[in-house]
Amino acid sequence: MNQEQWSAVDHYISQTVVPSDAALEAALEASSKAELPSIAVTPNQGKLLQIFARLVNASRILEIGTLGGYSTIWLARALAKDGKLISLEVNAKHTDVARANVARAGLSGNVEIRLGPALETLPKLAEERAGPFDLIFIDADKANIPEYFTWSLKLARHGSVIIVDNVVRKGAVLESNSSDVDVQGVRKLNEMLAKEKRVTATTIQTVGSKGYDGITIAFVN
Ligand SMILES: C[S@@+](CC[C@H](N)C(=O)[O-])C[C@H]1O[C@@H](n2cnc3c(N)ncnc32)[C@H](O)[C@@H]1O
């Protein structure tokens, strides 16, 4: 088993079970043209997010880490007509590209992209009583995952789902002495989850065109 095979299988799945469409393709194309990093979720991961959003009947979704809005589009498509997704992004160029991609997908009425460091925007969302959010997707800088998770719990309700991406990091999550702040961020999340009675959580390792990683899924009890 190697990267070539994981990519080939992801490609096969995309061609069969997860067909793309013009808006999703255009979002990836515009992101690439604007030289955004190629770190969006894969199509099958995007669809998994959408399925979770549908399972919780999401009418309010919070996303931390927008990039070009690719996962935003997958998630927002699960919303009811008057549902709302708020996505947080620190990089102005990313927000510009994402807003255009979301508009092209016909979702501007449901999606708000807020520019700024998420740790500054999250307290504002709490002040505004913007929650509770039915689904929260944490996919920004990994060092701050513990803080994002703490804020997510404040902004969630019983029955919400919190999903955290990139939590295995090619297995580096095992390295307790790692000097990588991203690895330490994930490890701290796991320590929190070990004690946190308010959630039922698990982590699944994943392979695919984006390599070897994993996602944590936490159900708010
Ligand atoms: C992995 S990408 C998000 C990918 C996107 N969720 C998708 O799958 O299409 C991470 C994004 O988080 C943003 N980001 C990094 N640090 C941030 C912070 N402190 N606050 C808000 N956004 C941040 C980055 O600029 C980047 O666009």
The ligand as a MOL file (V3000), in Angstrom:
LIG
                    3D

  0  0  0     0  0            999 V3000
M  V30 BEGIN CTAB
M  V30 COUNTS 27 29 0 0 0
M  V30 BEGIN ATOM
M  V30 1 C -6.7500 23.4030 5.9000 0
M  V30 2 S -7.2110 24.9950 5.4000 0 CHG=1
M  V30 3 C -8.9810 24.8940 5.4100 0
M  V30 4 C -9.4980 24.0060 4.3300 0
M  V30 5 C -10.9900 24.0840 4.1370 0
M  V30 6 N -11.6870 23.7530 5.3780 0
M  V30 7 C -11.3950 23.0970 3.0690 0
M  V30 8 O -11.3590 21.8900 3.3340 0
M  V30 9 O -11.7710 23.5310 1.9600 0 CHG=-1
M  V30 10 C -6.8950 25.9700 6.8140 0
M  V30 11 C -7.3050 27.4200 6.7080 0
M  V30 12 O -7.2730 27.9860 8.0120 0
M  V30 13 C -6.8070 29.2950 7.9340 0
M  V30 14 N -6.2790 29.7010 9.2310 0
M  V30 15 C -5.0530 29.4290 9.7510 0
M  V30 16 N -4.9200 29.9890 10.9530 0
M  V30 17 C -6.0860 30.6190 11.2220 0
M  V30 18 C -6.5680 31.3890 12.3120 0
M  V30 19 N -5.8010 31.6290 13.3700 0
M  V30 20 N -7.8190 31.8800 12.2420 0
M  V30 21 C -8.6090 31.6430 11.1640 0
M  V30 22 N -8.2030 30.9240 10.0990 0
M  V30 23 C -6.9630 30.4190 10.1260 0
M  V30 24 C -5.7470 29.2430 6.8290 0
M  V30 25 O -5.4980 30.5260 6.3030 0
M  V30 26 C -6.3810 28.2650 5.8460 0
M  V30 27 O -7.1040 28.9670 4.8720 0
M  V30 END ATOM
M  V30 BEGIN BOND
M  V30 1 1 1 2
M  V30 2 1 2 3
M  V30 3 1 2 10
M  V30 4 1 3 4
M  V30 5 1 4 5
M  V30 6 1 5 6
M  V30 7 1 5 7
M  V30 8 2 7 8
M  V30 9 1 7 9
M  V30 10 1 10 11
M  V30 11 1 11 12
M  V30 12 1 11 26
M  V30 13 1 12 13
M  V30 14 1 13 14
M  V30 15 1 13 24
M  V30 16 1 14 15
M  V30 17 1 14 23
M  V30 18 2 15 16
M  V30 19 1 16 17
M  V30 20 1 17 18
M  V30 21 2 17 23
M  V30 22 1 18 19
M  V30 23 2 18 20
M  V30 24 1 20 21
M  V30 25 2 21 22
M  V30 26 1 22 23
M  V30 27 1 24 25
M  V30 28 1 24 26
M  V30 29 1 26 27
M  V30 END BOND
M  V30 END CTAB
M  END
